[in-house]
Amino acid sequence: MKKYGVTLKKSLGQNFLSNETFAEKIVQLSEIEKTDTVLEIGSGAGTLTVALAKTGATVFAVEIDERMKPILQERLLTYENVHLIFSDFLALDTSFLPDGYKCVSNIPYYITAPILKKLLFTNFKSLTIMMQKEVGERLLEKPGSSNRGFLTVVLQTVTDVQKALTVPKSAFVPNPDVDSVVLKMSKKEQLPFFDNSELASYWNFVSNAFSQKRKTIYNNLKTFIDDKQKIEEILSKAGVQPNARPEELTEEQFIALWREWKRI
């Protein structure tokens, strides 16, 4: 980066992984085969990109900052299996990705939720994502935890989530204020959705059900369902107690509530 006169931009949340050992560990945990197609979001200066390139898989590396182009081109010169895309991932048409692709990324922490949302609506096989430790731990929370939010519920409905690795702040340039965690999310074989429109409907339903997190599920349903009798019917048919709080409910209970809501 000194060679090419590149200084980092806070506005892009640039904390680049610089430790090659951790990059190789992340790639190992993501179980990349040579026949895989891999998406990397936020290549930065290319430490993780190079580790992915060494697997021989087809790698699509997306980077928003075009100043990184000469750095990435130099580091990846000998790897014909890597395709660089200079774009904002959130604005990128991802239809070029084949079904069953794998995502391995150190994503910009300030847009973790929008990136995860976009990925959940694609036909991925697994997502191995490094994120801020506090955010990652929230996504692992089980029913009953006050840290459990709507994104946790949706993510755990669609994927099996596990903590794969903790990465210290010393592994980055510049050092962030907090440590990071790598989560591995494998798409479940059986999903309760026919298509993305149903997933979008479920996403919105769960989001609304958490709109007043400290209130009961009954009071949350009142925010978007006018008819009290219908609310009582939905809760009764789904087998959910009206005084339960959203964070106490399992994914199965949310699916049952959503199905009853759709039915009426």
C-alpha positions in Angstrom: 0.0 0.0 0.0 2.9 2.3 0.7 4.3 1.4 -2.7 1.2 2.6 -4.5 0.5 5.5 -2.2 -2.8 4.2 -0.9 -4.1 5.5 2.4 -7.2 4.0 4.0 -10.7 5.6 4.1 -12.7 5.5 7.3 -15.8 6.1 5.3 -15.4 2.6 3.7 -14.7 0.9 7.0 -11.3 -0.2 5.8 -9.6 -2.6 8.2 -7.7 -5.0 6.1 -6.7 -8.5 7.1 -2.9 -8.6 6.9 -2.1 -11.8 8.8 -1.6 -14.6 6.2 -1.9 -17.4 8.8 -5.4 -16.3 9.7 -6.3 -15.9 6.0 -5.2 -19.5 5.4 -7.2 -20.7 8.5 -10.4 -19.0 7.2 -10.0 -20.7 3.8 -9.4 -24.0 5.5 -12.6 -23.7 7.6 -14.6 -22.8 4.5 -13.8 -26.2 2.9 -13.1 -24.9 -0.6 -12.7 -27.5 -3.4 -11.0 -26.8 -6.7 -14.4 -27.2 -8.4 -16.1 -24.5 -6.3 -17.1 -21.0 -7.2 -16.2 -18.6 -4.4 -17.4 -15.0 -3.8 -15.3 -12.7 -1.8 -16.8 -9.3 -0.7 -14.3 -6.6 0.1 -10.9 -7.9 -1.1 -9.1 -4.9 0.2 -5.3 -5.4 -0.3 -5.8 -9.1 -1.1 -4.5 -11.1 1.8 -7.6 -13.4 1.9 -7.9 -13.2 -1.9 -4.5 -14.8 -2.4 -5.3 -17.5 0.1 -8.5 -18.2 -1.8 -6.7 -18.1 -5.1 -4.3 -20.9 -3.9 -7.2 -23.4 -3.7 -7.6 -23.4 -7.5 -11.3 -22.6 -7.2 -13.0 -20.0 -9.4 -12.9 -16.8 -7.3 -14.9 -13.6 -7.9 -13.4 -10.9 -5.7 -15.5 -7.8 -5.3 -13.9 -4.5 -4.1 -15.5 -1.1 -4.0 -12.2 0.9 -3.9 -10.6 1.2 -7.3 -7.4 2.5 -5.7 -6.8 -1.2 -4.8 -6.7 -2.3 -8.4 -2.9 -2.1 -9.0 -2.2 -3.8 -5.6 -4.6 -6.7 -6.3 -3.4 -7.0 -9.9 0.2 -7.3 -8.8 -0.6 -9.8 -6.0 -2.8 -12.0 -8.2 -0.7 -11.8 -11.3 -0.1 -15.6 -11.5 -3.7 -16.6 -10.6 -5.9 -16.9 -13.7 -8.7 -18.4 -11.5 -9.4 -15.0 -9.9 -11.8 -12.5 -11.4 -11.7 -8.9 -10.0 -14.9 -6.9 -9.9 -14.7 -3.3 -8.9 -18.2 -2.5 -7.6 -20.3 -1.8 -4.6 -21.5 -5.3 -3.6 -24.9 -4.0 -2.5 -25.5 -2.6 -6.0 -24.0 -5.6 -7.8 -26.2 -8.0 -9.9 -25.2 -11.4 -8.5 -27.0 -13.5 -11.1 -23.6 -14.6 -12.5 -23.0 -16.7 -9.4 -23.9 -20.4 -9.9 -26.2 -22.3 -7.5 -24.2 -23.7 -4.6 -21.5 -21.1 -4.6 -19.6 -20.3 -1.4 -18.9 -16.9 0.0 -15.7 -16.3 2.0 -15.3 -12.7 3.1 -14.0 -10.2 5.6 -16.9 -7.8 5.2 -17.0 -4.0 6.1 -18.5 -4.1 9.6 -20.7 -1.1 9.2 -22.8 -2.8 6.5 -22.9 -6.3 7.9 -26.7 -6.6 8.0 -27.4 -5.4 4.4 -24.7 -7.7 3.1 -26.1 -10.7 5.0 -29.6 -9.8 3.8 -28.5 -9.8 0.1 -26.6 -13.0 0.5 -29.5 -14.8 2.1 -31.6 -14.2 -1.0 -29.0 -16.0 -3.3 -28.5 -19.7 -3.9 -25.4 -20.1 -1.8 -24.1 -23.3 -0.2 -22.2 -21.7 2.7 -21.2 -18.3 4.0 -17.9 -18.0 5.9 -18.0 -14.4 7.1 -15.7 -12.5 9.3 -17.4 -9.7 11.3 -17.2 -7.7 14.5 -17.1 -10.1 17.5 -20.1 -8.5 19.2 -22.3 -8.7 16.1 -21.2 -12.3 15.4 -22.0 -13.4 18.9 -25.5 -11.8 18.6 -26.2 -13.9 15.5 -25.4 -17.1 17.5 -27.8 -16.3 20.3 -30.5 -18.9 21.2 -34.1 -18.3 22.2 -34.4 -16.6 25.6 -31.3 -14.3 25.2 -32.1 -10.6 25.3 -29.4 -10.1 22.6 -31.4 -12.2 20.1 -32.8 -10.0 17.3 -34.8 -10.5 14.1 -31.7 -11.0 11.9 -30.6 -13.8 14.3 -34.0 -15.5 13.9 -34.0 -15.2 10.0 -30.4 -16.3 9.7 -31.0 -19.4 12.0 -34.1 -20.2 10.0 -32.2 -20.3 6.7 -28.8 -21.6 7.9 -27.0 -23.7 10.5 -24.7 -21.1 12.1 -21.5 -21.9 14.0 -18.6 -19.9 15.4 -15.5 -21.0 13.4 -12.7 -18.7 14.6 -11.9 -15.7 16.7 -9.5 -13.2 15.0 -7.6 -10.7 17.2 -7.5 -7.0 16.2 -3.7 -7.3 15.8 -4.3 -9.3 12.6 -5.6 -6.2 10.8 -4.2 -3.0 9.3 -5.0 -0.6 10.9 -6.0 -2.4 14.1 -9.7 -2.1 14.7 -11.1 -1.3 18.2 -12.5 -4.8 18.7 -11.7 -8.4 17.9 -13.4 -10.2 15.1 -15.2 -13.5 14.7 -15.6 -15.8 11.8 -19.1 -17.4 11.4 -19.8 -20.3 9.1 -23.4 -20.5 7.9 -24.4 -23.6 5.9 -27.7 -23.4 4.1 -30.3 -25.9 5.5 -31.4 -28.6 3.1 -35.0 -28.1 3.9 -36.3 -24.5 3.9 -39.9 -23.4 4.7 -40.0 -21.1 1.7 -40.9 -21.9 -1.9 -39.1 -18.9 -3.3 -37.5 -15.6 -2.5 -40.9 -13.8 -2.3 -41.8 -16.1 0.6 -38.4 -15.4 2.2 -39.0 -11.7 1.8 -42.5 -12.1 3.4 -41.0 -14.0 6.4 -38.1 -11.5 6.7 -40.7 -8.6 7.0 -42.9 -10.6 9.3 -40.1 -11.4 11.8 -38.8 -7.8 11.5 -42.2 -6.4 12.4 -42.6 -8.9 15.2 -39.4 -7.4 16.8 -40.4 -3.8 16.3 -41.0 -3.4 20.0 -38.5 -5.9 21.3 -39.2 -5.5 25.0 -43.0 -5.9 24.5 -44.9 -9.2 24.2 -45.4 -10.9 20.9 -49.1 -10.1 21.2 -48.4 -6.3 21.4 -45.9 -6.6 18.5 -48.5 -8.3 16.3 -50.9 -5.5 17.1 -48.5 -3.0 15.3 -49.3 -4.5 11.9 -52.5 -6.6 12.4 -55.6 -4.5 13.2 -58.0 -7.3 14.2 -57.4 -8.6 17.8 -59.5 -11.7 17.1 -57.1 -12.6 14.2 -54.1 -12.0 16.4 -55.5 -14.4 19.1 -56.3 -17.0 16.3 -52.8 -16.7 14.9 -51.2 -17.2 18.3 -53.5 -20.0 19.3 -53.0 -22.0 16.0 -49.2 -21.5 16.2 -49.2 -22.6 19.8 -47.5 -19.4 21.0 -48.3 -17.8 24.4 -49.5 -14.1 23.9 -47.3 -12.9 26.8 -44.1 -14.4 25.3 -41.4 -11.9 24.1 -40.1 -12.2 20.5 -36.6 -13.1 21.7 -38.0 -16.1 23.6 -39.5 -17.7 20.5 -37.8 -20.4 18.4 -37.4 -20.3 14.6 -40.1 -23.0 14.4 -42.5 -20.9 16.4 -41.9 -17.9 14.1 -42.4 -20.1 11.0 -45.7 -21.3 12.5 -46.8 -17.7 13.3 -45.8 -16.5 9.8 -47.8 -19.4 8.2 -50.9 -18.6 10.2 -50.5 -14.9 9.4 -50.2 -15.7 5.7 -53.2 -18.0 5.9 -55.6 -15.4 7.3 
